[in-house]
C-alpha cells in the first residue's frame, strides 16, 4: 500500500483564492480552456464561479457558507461550482 503524504492546507487556500475569488474569472477561464484545448474540446467563452463559501483570507480565518446561499441550497450543493458558457451558447457546470 502506498504511503499517504501530508498535504499542506495552504495549497487549497491558494488554489481557491487564485481561481475562485471574484474578479479572477479570467485566470480560471484560461486554465480550463488550456486543458480543454489539449483534449480537442470547444473552449468556453466565459465562466462564473457560483461560490457558496466565504473564502478564508488567512490560515486562521474560518470558512463559512454564505447565509443567503445556504438557505437556498441543499446540503449536497454546498460546494464550489463553476458555470461556463460555450461559443454556441450552451451553459454547463464545470
N, C-alpha and C positions, 0 to 999 in steps of 0.2 A: 504494500500500500504506500502511495506517495505521501510525503510529508506536507502538511498544510502550512504555508508560510504566513506569518503575520502581515496583514496589510495595513499600511499607515492610513488612519482615518482622514488625514489631511488630503489624501488623493481624492477622496469622494467630495470633500468640500470644494476643492479646486475645480473639479470637473463640473459640479453643479453651478458654481459661481461663474465659471468661464462660459458654459453653454446654456444655462437655464435662466440667467439673470435678465430681467427686462432691459432691452437695448442691445443685447448680444445676439440677436436672432441671425444676423448676417454671418457671424462666425459659425454658428450651428448649421446654417444652410450650406455654407461652403464645405464643412466636414461631411455632411450627409450626401451632398452631391458628388464629392470626390469618391466616396465609396460606391455610390450608385453608378457613376460613370465607369469605374473599374469593372463593374458587372454588366455593362451594356444596358443599363436601365435608364429610363427617362429621368432627367433631373427635375427637381422641384423648383417652382417659381418663388415660393415664399414658405416660411414656416412660422408657426405661432406656438409658443410654449404655453400650455394650459397647466399652469403650476398651482397645485393645491396647497403648497407649502410656503411658509415664511422661511426663507433660507437663512442659515446661520451666516453671520458675517465674521465671527471669530470662533475659535475652538470651544470657548466657554459659553457661548450662546446656546439656547435651546431651540431646536426646530419645532415649529408648531404648524398646525393646519389652519389655513386662513378661515376665519369664522364664517364669513358669508358662503364660502365654497363648501365648507364642511356640512352645513345644513342642507345643501342641495345634492351632495354627492354621497352615494352609499359607500360602505366600507371597502369594497373591492376596487373602487375607483380612486381611492386616496393615494395617488401616485403621480409622478411627473408624466404628463402626456405631451406629445408634440404633434400638432396638426400641420400637415403640409398640403400645398396645392400644386398640382402638376400643370404643365403648359396647356394641356387640354381642358383644364378647369376642374379636374377631379380632386376632391378633398379626401385625404387619407390620414389615419393616425399612424405615426411612426413609432 
